[in-house]
Amino acid sequence: MKRGKKMIVLIVVVLLMAGAASGGVYAYQKYQTENRQADVFSVANINMGWFGDPMSSFGNVIDNYSQSVYIEDKTIAEVKVQEGDAVEIGDPLLVYDTAETQLEIEMKKLEIQGVKNDITLANREIEKLKKIKPSSNTTNTTTTASTTTTKKTTSTKTTTKTQSSDVVVIQVEKKDGDAYNYIDTTAKPYEGTGTADNPYRFLCTQECYVLGSYLNRLVKDGEVAAFEIWSGNSMTEGTLVSCWTVNGLERSSVDADSKWLVSTHEKIEEETVKEETETEEKESETPTEEPESQEETYTAEELKKEIEEKEEELRKLKIQHQSLKLDLKGLRNNKKAATVASSIKGIVKTVGDPENPPDDGSAFIEISGSEGMYIKGSVSELMLDQISIGQEITASSWDTGQEYVAEITEISEYPTNERMYGEGNPNASYYSFMAYIQDSGELSDGDSLDLSIDQNNTEIEDDSLYIEKAYVRTEDGKSYVLKAGEDDRLVKQYVQTGKTIYGSYIEIKSGLSESDRIAFPYGKTAKEGIKAVDSKGY
C-alpha cells in the first residue's frame, strides 16, 4: 500500500516537472520574442523612387568610323544603294525577303491558337471534374426509362464508309437539340468571329458531318471554324470528346456536295441510301426503355487524381503557350529587322551582287564615314532596355571638360569581350553601342569621354515605390514584407508587386508606403512579434 502511494507521488512529481519544463520553454520563448530586437529601415530612405536620373558610362572617340553589312542566311529582296551614294544615319541599305518569315508567323499563330483552344478545353474539363460528387462505389452504368411522345416522322438512313471504319449516320433533323447533325452554309455558330484567335465554334453530334460547300466558304474567306463533339450533346453537362479545327488558309476547295465526318475528319463515301419509315399517326405516351447510358463516376481518390492530372496537363499547356508567344515575338522582330539601315553618315564604298553574294566572309556593303566623329561606349545588360537607337546622350571630354551632344546610332546584339566600365553589377555582361557627334569640335581619335545617358523609361512615375528585392519575401505565391506595427512589433504585411528594375529593385504597387518601416525578412529576428528598433544605418 505504501509502495503504491510512493508510485503515485513519483508520477505526480514527474508530471509537475514536465509541466514546469514545458512552461519554462514557453516562458523562455516568450521572453526571447519580447526582448529580441530587429532593425527596421524607413521605406522613404530605401525607396529608389524615380529612375529617370541619368546613368553614367565611359567611351572613346573613333574617327572615320565605317560600317560593314554582312549577308545573313536570308534572301535579299532589294538593294537600296549604289557605290558612291551619300547616306545619312537611318537611310535604308537593303531589304530582306520576308515572305518566308511571314509564313512562319502565320504558322506560329495557328500553333498558339491550337494551344489556346487546348487550354480552354482543359479548364472546362477541370471545372466539370470539380463539380462531380465522388461516389462510394465504382458502379458507372445506369439504366433509365422515360416517356416519349411519338409522332408521324420520316427518317433517312445512310450507311457511310470512311478510310478508318464503317459509320452509320442517322439523319433525322438538321439539329439534335443544340447540336448539329450536319453543317451547311446556313449553319450558325454559337460563338466566334472566324479568326484564328476566335474561331467559329459549332456543337456537333457524334454522327455530324460538314458539307464541302461550308468548307469552301472557309477557304474563300480565309476563316477558321472549330467543330466540337461533347458527350450528351451538352457543353454544360458533358465532357469534350473531340474537336476538329479547320483553317481556310490551310485548305483547298473540295466538291461542294462532299461530306466530311467531324469525328474522323475524313470524307464520307456513301453507299446505300434512303429508307422511309412511318410511325403511327396518333400520339401516344408509352414508357420506353432507352439504351444504357454511361455516366462516369469516381471515388474521392480517383477524382482527386484525375483533377491533378488535368491540372498538370494545363500547366504544361500554359508553359507551351508562353514559349510559342516568345517564338512569335522573335519572328516578328526578325520581320521588323528585314530593312538594314545605315548607322553612320558617309559614302557607300562597296555594294555586292544580290544574285551572287560573297561567300568568303567579306562584307556585302561597306560605308565610310565622311563627317563628324563617333563614340564607342558600353552599357550593362541590366540597363540595356533603358537605351534605344536615336536617343541622345551627353559626352564630356576628360582633357577639356567640353560637353558634346551625341545620338545613339547602333547597339550591339551580343555582349562584348572587351573590358568595359560603367554603372551596375560588375559581374554583368556589357553591350557596346555607337553614338554620332555632329559637331565634334576639338575632339580627336582616341579621346576619352564621360557619358551621361538619360534613361529611356517613361513608364515609371515620380511617386513610384521601388525597394530592394531582398526586403520582399514570397510565401504560397504571395509577396509580403515585415513592417513595424503600431506597437513597434513586427507584423506581416502582404504587398502587390510590379516590374523589376535592373534585376535588383522591385516595384511595390500597394500595401506599403514611405511612412512605413520594414525589416530584413530573413534570419532569427524575421518573425512576427519581434520588437522593432530603428537601424542606426538609416
C-alpha positions as CSV (number, residue, x, y, z in Angstrom):
1,M,0.0,0.0,0.0
2,K,2.8,2.4,0.9
3,R,4.6,1.3,-2.2
4,G,1.6,2.3,-4.3
5,K,1.3,5.7,-2.7
6,K,5.0,6.3,-3.4
7,M,4.5,5.4,-7.0
8,I,1.6,7.9,-7.3
9,V,3.6,10.6,-5.7
10,L,6.5,9.9,-8.1
11,I,4.2,10.2,-11.1
12,V,2.8,13.4,-9.8
13,V,6.3,14.8,-9.3
14,V,7.3,13.8,-12.8
15,L,4.3,15.4,-14.3
16,L,4.9,18.6,-12.4
17,M,8.5,18.6,-13.5
18,A,7.4,18.1,-17.1
19,G,4.9,20.9,-16.9
20,A,7.4,23.1,-15.3
21,A,9.9,22.3,-18.1
22,S,7.4,23.0,-20.9
23,G,6.2,26.1,-19.1
24,G,9.9,27.1,-18.8
25,V,10.4,26.6,-22.5
26,Y,7.2,28.6,-23.3
27,A,8.3,31.4,-20.9
28,Y,11.8,31.4,-22.5
29,Q,10.4,31.6,-26.0
30,K,8.1,34.4,-24.9
31,Y,11.0,36.2,-23.2
32,Q,13.0,35.8,-26.4
33,T,10.2,37.2,-28.5
34,E,9.6,40.1,-26.2
35,N,13.2,41.1,-25.8
36,R,14.8,40.2,-29.2
37,Q,15.1,43.2,-31.5
38,A,15.0,43.6,-35.3
39,D,16.5,46.6,-37.1
40,V,13.9,48.4,-39.3
41,F,14.5,50.8,-42.1
42,S,12.4,53.7,-43.2
43,V,10.8,53.0,-46.6
44,A,11.3,56.6,-47.6
45,N,15.1,56.1,-47.2
46,I,15.4,52.9,-49.1
47,N,12.9,53.8,-51.8
48,M,14.8,54.1,-55.1
49,G,11.9,56.1,-56.5
50,W,12.1,57.7,-59.9
51,F,14.5,56.0,-62.2
52,G,14.8,58.9,-64.7
53,D,18.1,60.2,-63.4
54,P,21.0,59.9,-65.9
55,M,23.2,56.8,-65.8
56,S,26.9,57.1,-66.4
57,S,29.2,55.3,-68.7
58,F,32.6,55.7,-70.4
59,G,33.6,55.9,-74.0
60,N,36.3,56.7,-76.6
61,V,36.2,58.8,-79.7
62,I,36.6,56.9,-83.0
63,D,37.5,58.9,-86.2
64,N,36.5,57.7,-89.6
65,Y,34.2,55.0,-88.3
66,S,32.9,52.7,-91.0
67,Q,30.0,50.3,-91.3
68,S,30.1,46.9,-92.8
69,V,26.9,44.9,-93.7
70,Y,27.3,41.2,-93.9
71,I,24.6,39.0,-95.5
72,E,22.8,36.7,-93.1
73,D,21.2,33.4,-94.1
74,K,18.3,35.3,-95.8
75,T,17.2,36.2,-99.3
76,I,17.8,39.8,-100.4
77,A,14.6,41.3,-101.9
78,E,16.1,44.7,-102.8
79,V,19.3,46.7,-102.6
80,K,18.6,50.4,-101.9
81,V,22.0,52.0,-102.5
82,Q,24.8,52.0,-105.1
83,E,28.5,52.6,-104.9
84,G,29.2,56.3,-104.4
85,D,25.9,57.2,-102.8
86,A,26.0,59.5,-99.8
87,V,23.9,58.1,-96.9
88,E,22.5,59.6,-93.7
89,I,22.0,57.8,-90.4
90,G,18.9,55.7,-90.7
91,D,18.8,55.5,-94.6
92,P,17.8,52.0,-95.8
93,L,20.6,50.0,-97.4
94,L,18.9,46.7,-98.3
95,V,15.7,44.8,-97.6
96,Y,15.5,41.1,-97.0
97,D,12.6,39.0,-98.4
98,T,10.1,38.5,-95.6
99,A,7.7,36.1,-97.4
100,E,9.1,33.0,-95.6
101,T,9.2,34.8,-92.3
102,Q,5.5,35.9,-92.7
103,L,4.6,32.3,-93.4
104,E,6.4,31.2,-90.3
105,I,4.5,33.9,-88.3
106,E,1.1,32.6,-89.6
107,M,2.0,29.0,-88.8
108,K,3.2,30.1,-85.3
109,K,-0.1,32.0,-84.8
110,L,-2.0,28.8,-85.7
111,E,0.1,26.8,-83.2
112,I,-0.7,29.4,-80.5
113,Q,-4.4,29.3,-81.3
114,G,-4.4,25.5,-81.1
115,V,-2.8,25.6,-77.7
116,K,-5.2,28.3,-76.5
117,N,-8.1,26.0,-77.5
118,D,-6.5,23.1,-75.6
119,I,-6.1,25.4,-72.6
120,T,-9.8,26.4,-72.8
121,L,-10.9,22.8,-73.1
122,A,-8.6,21.7,-70.2
123,N,-10.0,24.5,-68.0
124,R,-13.6,23.3,-68.8
125,E,-12.8,19.7,-68.0
126,I,-11.2,20.7,-64.7
127,E,-14.3,22.8,-63.8
128,K,-16.6,19.8,-64.7
129,L,-14.5,17.4,-62.6
130,K,-14.6,19.8,-59.6
131,K,-18.4,19.8,-59.8
132,I,-18.6,15.9,-59.7
133,K,-19.6,14.4,-56.4
134,P,-17.4,11.4,-55.6
135,S,-19.1,8.0,-55.3
136,S,-18.6,5.4,-52.7
137,N,-18.8,2.6,-55.3
138,T,-17.4,2.0,-58.8
139,T,-20.8,1.4,-60.5
140,N,-20.9,3.7,-63.5
141,T,-23.7,2.2,-65.6
142,T,-27.3,3.2,-65.1
143,T,-30.5,2.2,-67.0
144,T,-33.2,4.8,-67.3
145,A,-36.7,4.7,-68.5
146,S,-38.5,7.7,-70.0
147,T,-41.8,8.6,-71.5
148,T,-41.7,9.8,-75.1
149,T,-44.2,11.2,-77.4
150,T,-44.1,9.7,-80.9
151,K,-45.4,11.5,-83.9
152,K,-45.5,10.7,-87.6
153,T,-42.0,11.3,-89.0
154,T,-39.9,10.4,-91.9
155,S,-36.2,9.5,-91.4
156,T,-33.4,8.8,-93.8
157,K,-30.9,6.1,-93.0
158,T,-27.5,6.4,-94.7
159,T,-24.7,3.9,-94.5
160,T,-21.3,5.6,-94.9
161,K,-17.8,4.4,-95.1
162,T,-14.5,6.2,-94.2
163,Q,-10.9,5.1,-94.6
164,S,-10.7,4.1,-90.9
165,S,-14.1,2.5,-90.2
166,D,-17.7,2.0,-91.3
167,V,-20.0,4.5,-89.7
168,V,-23.8,4.6,-89.7
169,V,-25.3,8.1,-89.8
170,I,-28.9,8.6,-88.9
171,Q,-30.1,12.0,-90.2
172,V,-33.4,12.9,-88.6
173,E,-33.2,16.7,-88.3
174,K,-30.5,19.3,-89.1
175,K,-30.1,19.7,-85.3
176,D,-30.5,17.4,-82.3
177,G,-31.3,19.9,-79.6
178,D,-28.4,22.4,-79.7
179,A,-26.1,20.1,-81.6
180,Y,-25.8,19.9,-85.4
181,N,-26.2,16.6,-87.3
182,Y,-24.7,18.3,-90.3
183,I,-23.1,21.7,-91.1
184,D,-24.0,23.6,-94.3
185,T,-23.7,27.2,-95.4
186,T,-26.8,28.2,-93.3
187,A,-25.5,26.8,-90.0
188,K,-24.9,29.3,-87.3
189,P,-22.0,29.0,-84.8
190,Y,-22.9,29.6,-81.1
191,E,-19.9,31.9,-80.8
192,G,-16.8,33.2,-82.6
193,T,-15.8,35.6,-85.3
194,G,-13.9,33.3,-87.6
195,T,-10.4,34.5,-86.8
196,A,-7.5,32.3,-85.7
197,D,-7.8,33.8,-82.2
198,N,-11.6,33.5,-82.1
199,P,-12.8,30.8,-84.5
200,Y,-16.4,29.9,-85.2
201,R,-17.5,27.2,-82.8
202,F,-20.1,24.6,-83.5
203,L,-21.6,22.0,-81.2
204,C,-21.9,18.7,-83.2
205,T,-23.3,15.2,-82.6
206,Q,-21.1,12.2,-82.8
207,E,-22.5,11.5,-86.3
208,C,-22.2,15.1,-87.6
209,Y,-20.6,15.8,-90.9
210,V,-19.6,19.1,-92.7
211,L,-20.7,19.7,-96.3
212,G,-18.0,20.7,-98.7
213,S,-19.8,23.9,-99.5
214,Y,-19.2,25.2,-96.0
215,L,-15.5,24.1,-96.1
216,N,-15.2,26.0,-99.4
217,R,-16.6,29.1,-97.7
218,L,-13.9,28.9,-95.1
219,V,-11.3,28.6,-97.8
220,K,-12.8,31.6,-99.8
221,D,-13.0,33.9,-96.8
222,G,-9.8,32.6,-95.1
223,E,-11.7,31.9,-91.9
224,V,-11.3,29.4,-89.1
225,A,-14.0,27.1,-87.5
226,A,-13.9,24.5,-84.7
227,F,-16.4,21.6,-84.8
228,E,-16.7,20.2,-81.2
229,I,-18.3,16.9,-80.1
230,W,-19.4,16.8,-76.4
231,S,-20.8,13.8,-74.6
232,G,-24.6,14.0,-74.3
233,N,-24.5,16.8,-76.9
234,S,-24.1,19.3,-74.0
235,M,-21.3,21.6,-73.2
236,T,-22.6,22.2,-69.7
237,E,-23.3,18.6,-68.6
238,G,-21.0,16.6,-70.9
239,T,-17.2,16.4,-71.5
240,L,-15.3,17.2,-74.7
241,V,-14.9,14.1,-76.9
242,S,-13.1,15.7,-79.8
243,C,-12.5,19.0,-81.7
244,W,-11.8,19.4,-85.4
245,T,-10.3,22.9,-86.2
246,V,-10.4,23.8,-89.8
247,N,-8.4,26.8,-91.1
248,G,-9.4,28.0,-94.5
249,L,-5.9,29.4,-95.2
250,E,-4.5,25.9,-95.0
251,R,-7.0,24.0,-97.1
252,S,-8.0,23.8,-100.8
253,S,-11.5,23.8,-102.2
254,V,-13.4,20.4,-102.3
255,D,-16.5,19.1,-104.0
256,A,-19.4,21.2,-102.7
257,D,-21.6,18.1,-102.2
258,S,-19.0,16.1,-100.4
259,K,-19.5,15.2,-96.7
260,W,-16.7,15.2,-94.1
261,L,-17.2,13.4,-90.8
262,V,-16.3,15.5,-87.8
263,S,-15.3,12.6,-85.6
264,T,-12.7,11.3,-88.2
265,H,-12.0,14.4,-90.3
266,E,-12.4,12.1,-93.4
267,K,-14.6,12.3,-96.4
268,I,-17.7,10.1,-96.3
269,E,-18.0,7.6,-99.1
270,E,-21.8,7.0,-99.3
271,E,-23.1,3.6,-100.4
272,T,-26.8,2.7,-99.8
273,V,-29.3,5.3,-99.1
274,K,-32.7,6.2,-98.0
275,E,-35.3,4.1,-96.4
276,E,-38.5,5.6,-95.3
277,T,-40.4,4.6,-92.2
278,E,-43.6,5.8,-90.7
279,T,-44.9,5.5,-87.2
280,E,-48.5,5.5,-86.1
281,E,-50.2,8.8,-86.7
282,K,-51.8,9.0,-83.4
283,E,-49.8,10.4,-80.5
284,S,-49.3,8.1,-77.5
285,E,-47.4,8.2,-74.4
286,T,-45.7,4.9,-73.9
287,P,-42.9,4.1,-71.4
288,T,-39.9,3.0,-73.4
289,E,-36.6,1.8,-72.2
290,E,-33.7,3.8,-73.5
291,P,-30.3,2.3,-74.2
292,E,-28.0,2.1,-71.3
293,S,-26.2,5.4,-70.8
294,Q,-22.7,5.6,-69.5
295,E,-22.2,8.1,-66.8
296,E,-18.7,8.2,-65.3
297,T,-18.4,8.2,-61.6
298,Y,-15.3,8.5,-59.4
299,T,-14.3,7.7,-55.9
300,A,-12.8,10.6,-54.0
301,E,-9.3,9.3,-54.6
302,E,-9.9,8.7,-58.3
303,L,-11.4,12.2,-58.7
304,K,-8.5,13.8,-56.9
305,K,-6.0,12.0,-59.2
306,E,-7.9,12.9,-62.3
307,I,-8.1,16.6,-61.3
308,E,-4.3,16.6,-60.5
309,E,-3.5,15.1,-63.9
310,K,-5.7,17.6,-65.7
311,E,-4.1,20.5,-63.8
312,E,-0.6,19.2,-64.6
313,E,-1.7,19.0,-68.3
314,L,-3.0,22.6,-68.1
315,R,0.3,23.8,-66.5
316,K,2.3,22.2,-69.4
317,L,0.0,23.8,-71.9
318,K,0.4,27.2,-70.4
319,I,4.2,26.8,-70.5
320,Q,4.0,25.8,-74.1
321,H,1.7,28.8,-74.8
322,Q,4.3,31.2,-73.3
323,S,7.1,29.6,-75.3
324,L,5.2,29.9,-78.6
325,K,4.4,33.5,-77.8
326,L,8.1,34.2,-77.4
327,D,8.9,32.4,-80.7
328,L,6.2,34.6,-82.4
329,K,7.7,37.7,-80.9
330,G,11.2,36.7,-82.2
331,L,9.7,36.1,-85.7
332,R,8.0,39.5,-85.7
333,N,11.2,41.2,-84.6
334,N,13.0,39.4,-87.5
335,K,10.4,40.8,-89.9
336,K,10.8,44.3,-88.5
337,A,14.6,43.9,-88.9
338,A,14.2,43.0,-92.6
339,T,15.3,46.5,-93.5
340,V,19.0,47.1,-92.8
341,A,19.7,50.8,-92.2
342,S,22.8,52.9,-92.2
343,S,24.2,53.6,-88.7
344,I,26.6,56.3,-89.9
345,K,26.8,59.3,-92.1
346,G,29.1,58.6,-95.0
347,I,29.8,57.3,-98.5
348,V,28.9,53.8,-99.9
349,K,32.2,52.3,-100.9
350,T,31.2,48.7,-101.8
351,V,27.9,47.0,-102.9
352,G,27.8,43.4,-103.7
353,D,25.6,41.5,-106.3
354,P,22.4,40.2,-104.6
355,E,22.3,37.3,-107.2
356,N,25.8,36.3,-106.2
357,P,26.6,37.5,-102.7
358,P,30.1,37.0,-101.3
359,D,30.8,33.6,-99.7
360,D,34.3,34.4,-98.5
361,G,33.2,36.2,-95.3
362,S,33.6,39.7,-96.8
363,A,31.0,42.5,-96.3
364,F,28.2,42.9,-98.8
365,I,28.0,46.7,-98.3
366,E,30.7,48.9,-96.8
367,I,30.2,52.6,-95.8
368,S,33.0,55.0,-94.9
369,G,32.2,57.9,-92.5
370,S,32.5,61.3,-94.1
371,E,31.7,63.8,-91.4
372,G,31.7,64.1,-87.6
373,M,33.0,61.6,-85.2
374,Y,31.7,58.6,-83.3
375,I,31.8,57.4,-79.7
376,K,32.1,53.8,-78.7
377,G,30.6,53.2,-75.3
378,S,29.1,50.4,-73.3
379,V,26.1,49.6,-71.1
380,S,25.4,46.9,-68.6
381,E,22.9,44.2,-69.6
382,L,20.8,45.3,-66.6
383,M,20.3,48.7,-68.2
384,L,20.2,47.6,-71.8
385,D,16.4,48.1,-72.0
386,Q,16.9,51.7,-70.9
387,I,18.6,52.9,-74.1
388,S,17.5,52.9,-77.8
389,I,18.7,54.0,-81.2
390,G,18.0,57.7,-81.7
391,Q,18.4,58.5,-78.0
392,E,20.6,61.5,-77.1
393,I,23.5,61.3,-74.7
394,T,25.9,63.8,-73.3
395,A,29.6,63.4,-73.6
396,S,32.2,65.2,-71.6
397,S,35.9,65.3,-72.6
398,W,38.5,64.3,-70.0
399,D,41.0,66.7,-71.4
400,T,39.0,69.9,-71.8
401,G,35.7,69.3,-69.9
402,Q,33.9,70.4,-73.0
403,E,30.5,68.8,-73.4
404,Y,29.1,67.4,-76.6
405,V,25.7,66.0,-77.6
406,A,25.7,62.7,-79.4
407,E,22.9,60.4,-80.8
408,I,23.0,56.6,-80.4
409,T,23.1,55.0,-83.8
410,E,23.8,51.4,-83.1
411,I,23.5,48.9,-80.2
412,S,25.2,45.6,-80.4
413,E,23.1,42.4,-80.2
414,Y,25.9,40.5,-78.5
415,P,27.9,41.1,-75.3
416,T,31.4,42.4,-75.8
417,N,34.6,40.5,-74.9
418,E,36.4,43.8,-74.2
419,R,36.9,45.1,-70.7
420,M,34.1,47.7,-70.1
421,Y,33.4,50.1,-67.3
422,G,30.1,51.7,-66.3
423,E,27.4,51.7,-63.7
424,G,25.8,48.5,-62.5
425,N,26.8,45.0,-61.4
426,P,30.5,44.4,-62.3
427,N,29.7,40.7,-62.9
428,A,27.0,41.6,-65.5
429,S,27.8,41.4,-69.3
430,Y,28.3,44.6,-71.2
431,Y,27.0,45.6,-74.6
432,S,28.7,48.1,-76.8
433,F,27.0,51.0,-78.6
434,M,27.9,53.7,-81.1
435,A,26.9,57.3,-80.9
436,Y,27.4,60.0,-83.5
437,I,28.7,63.6,-82.7
438,Q,27.7,66.1,-85.4
439,D,29.8,69.0,-84.0
440,S,32.9,67.2,-82.8
441,G,34.9,70.5,-82.1
442,E,38.4,69.8,-80.8
443,L,37.9,66.0,-80.3
444,S,40.3,63.7,-81.9
445,D,40.6,59.9,-82.4
446,G,41.1,58.0,-79.1
447,D,40.0,60.8,-76.7
448,S,38.3,59.6,-73.5
449,L,34.9,60.7,-72.6
450,D,32.5,60.5,-69.7
451,L,29.0,59.6,-70.9
452,S,25.7,60.6,-69.3
453,I,22.6,58.8,-70.6
454,D,19.0,59.8,-69.8
455,Q,17.2,56.5,-69.2
456,N,14.6,55.7,-71.8
457,N,11.8,54.7,-69.4
458,T,8.6,56.7,-69.5
459,E,6.5,54.1,-67.7
460,I,7.8,54.9,-64.2
461,E,6.1,57.7,-62.4
462,D,7.6,60.2,-60.0
463,D,5.8,58.8,-57.0
464,S,6.7,55.2,-57.7
465,L,7.9,53.0,-54.9
466,Y,10.9,50.7,-55.6
467,I,12.8,48.8,-52.9
468,E,15.5,46.1,-53.0
469,K,14.1,42.7,-53.7
470,A,15.8,41.4,-50.6
471,Y,13.2,43.1,-48.4
472,V,10.3,41.3,-50.1
473,R,9.6,37.6,-49.4
474,T,7.2,35.2,-51.1
475,E,5.1,32.6,-49.4
476,D,2.5,30.4,-51.1
477,G,2.7,32.7,-54.1
478,K,2.0,35.9,-52.2
479,S,4.6,38.6,-51.5
480,Y,5.0,40.2,-48.1
481,V,7.3,42.4,-46.0
482,L,7.8,42.6,-42.3
483,K,7.0,46.1,-41.1
484,A,6.8,47.7,-37.7
485,G,3.2,47.8,-36.4
486,E,1.6,50.4,-34.2
487,D,3.1,48.8,-31.1
488,D,6.6,48.7,-32.7
489,R,6.3,44.9,-33.1
490,L,6.9,43.2,-36.5
491,V,3.8,42.2,-38.4
492,K,3.5,40.5,-41.8
493,Q,2.2,42.9,-44.5
494,Y,1.2,41.5,-47.8
495,V,2.1,43.7,-50.8
496,Q,1.3,43.8,-54.5
497,T,4.4,43.9,-56.6
498,G,5.1,45.2,-60.1
499,K,8.0,45.4,-62.5
500,T,11.7,44.7,-61.6
501,I,14.3,47.3,-62.5
502,Y,18.0,46.3,-63.1
503,G,17.3,42.9,-61.6
504,S,17.7,44.3,-58.1
505,Y,14.7,46.6,-57.3
506,I,11.1,45.7,-57.3
507,E,8.1,47.9,-57.6
508,I,5.6,48.0,-54.7
509,K,2.1,48.9,-56.1
510,S,0.1,48.6,-52.9
511,G,0.4,47.5,-49.2
512,L,3.3,49.7,-48.3
513,S,4.0,53.5,-48.1
514,E,7.1,55.7,-47.5
515,S,5.9,56.3,-43.9
516,D,6.3,52.6,-43.0
517,R,9.4,50.9,-41.6
518,I,10.4,47.4,-42.6
519,A,12.9,44.8,-41.5
520,F,15.0,42.3,-43.4
521,P,12.6,39.3,-43.7
522,Y,15.3,36.6,-43.1
523,G,17.2,35.4,-40.1
524,K,16.4,34.8,-36.4
525,T,14.7,38.1,-36.0
526,A,12.5,37.8,-39.0
527,K,9.4,36.8,-37.1
528,E,6.1,38.5,-36.2
529,G,6.0,39.9,-32.7
530,I,9.8,40.8,-32.6
531,K,10.4,44.3,-31.2
532,A,11.3,46.8,-34.0
533,V,14.1,49.3,-33.5
534,D,15.3,52.0,-35.9
535,S,18.5,51.0,-37.6
536,K,21.4,53.3,-36.9
537,G,22.4,53.0,-40.6
538,Y,19.3,55.0,-41.7
